[in-house]
Amino acid sequence: MASLNVYSVLVVLFLTCGAAMATKENDQIIKENNCETKMGLPYVLEAFTSIFETGTISNKCCGELVGLGKVCHSALVKRTLENPLFKDLRPATIIAKSIQTWNNCLALIDSPSPST
């Protein structure tokens, strides 16, 4: 019985430390790349709504998101998921929406515009 309690404590410590390390890693990426200053607030809110809620993302916002860069985009999404306010969200679903939004924006930005 005592070994079960010790094992439980070790598992909790491992999970807690792992979460703390992930948070520090994302925070470090965000800080080193100045991620929080690369997009204007209206575009941040639009991208957030598109990924964390239900919404569309405009072409202009896609340009801003791609300009932000994939490293910043991923780190910001992961850090948001670590926030207790979003504990009820399914991380796998949000990550999938985040990747889909990124890929859609990248395809839109990379595609040649029709000539007039």
N, C-alpha and C positions, 0 to 999 in steps of 0.2 A: 504494500500500500504506500509506504513512504517513497519507494522508487517511482511510483506513478506520479506522485506530487512533484518530485524533483524533475521528472521528465516534463511535466506540464509547465513548470516554471521555466525550464530551458527553452521549450518551444516558444513560449510567450516572449522571452528575452530575445530569441533569434528573430522572431517576426517584428518586434518593436525596433530592434537595431537595424534590421533590413529596411524598414520603412523610413527610419531616420536617415540612413545612408542615402536612400533614393531621393529624399527631400533635399539633402545637402548637395547631391550631385546635380539635380535640376536647378537649384538655386545658383550653384556655381556656374553652370552653363549659361543661365539667364544673365547673370552679372557680367561674366567675361565677354559675352557677345552683345551687351547693351540691348537685350531683347525688348525690354519694357519701353524703350524710347523710339523704336523703329516704325511703329504704326500709330496713326492718329486714333483718338478715342472712338470716333464714330465707326471706324473700320474694325476696331477691336470688338466693339459691341455687336456689330453685324456678323463677324466671324464667330464670336461666342454663341450667338443665337443660332447660327447655322449648325454648329457642332453640338452644343449642349441642350438645345431645345429643338424647335422645328422652324426652319426658315430657309430662305435662299440667300445666296451671296452674289453681290453685283460684280460686274466685270472690273470696275475700279477697285473694289475691295479685294478681288482676286489678285490684281496687280500688286496691291499693298502686301497681301499675305505672301506671295511668292518673293517679293522684295525683302520680307522679314527673314526668309530662309527656313529650310526644313528643320534644321537643328533647333532654332528658336521656337518654331511652331510646335514641335514635339515636346520640348521641355516645358513650354507654357501650358500645354494641354495636360501633361502629366502632373505638373505642380497643382493645377486647378483640381484635378481628380483627388489629390492628396488632402485638399481642404475639407474639413469636417462638414461644411455646409453641403457638400456634394456626395456625402457618404451613401445616399440611397440610389445613386446612379450606378448603372452597370458599366464598369470600366471597359470591358471588351467591346461593348456597343459604342461607347464614346470614342475609343481608339479607332474603331472601324470607320465611324463617321468622320473623324479627324483625317484619316488617311484618304478616304473618298473625297473629302473637300479639297485636300491638298492636291490630289491627282487631277481632279476636275479643273481646279484653278491653273495648275501647271499646263494642262492640255490647252486650256483657253488662251493662256498667255503665249504659249509656244506656237499655236496655230497661226498661220498667216491670215491677216485680215483681208476680207474680200475687196477687190479693187472697185473703185467707183467710176 
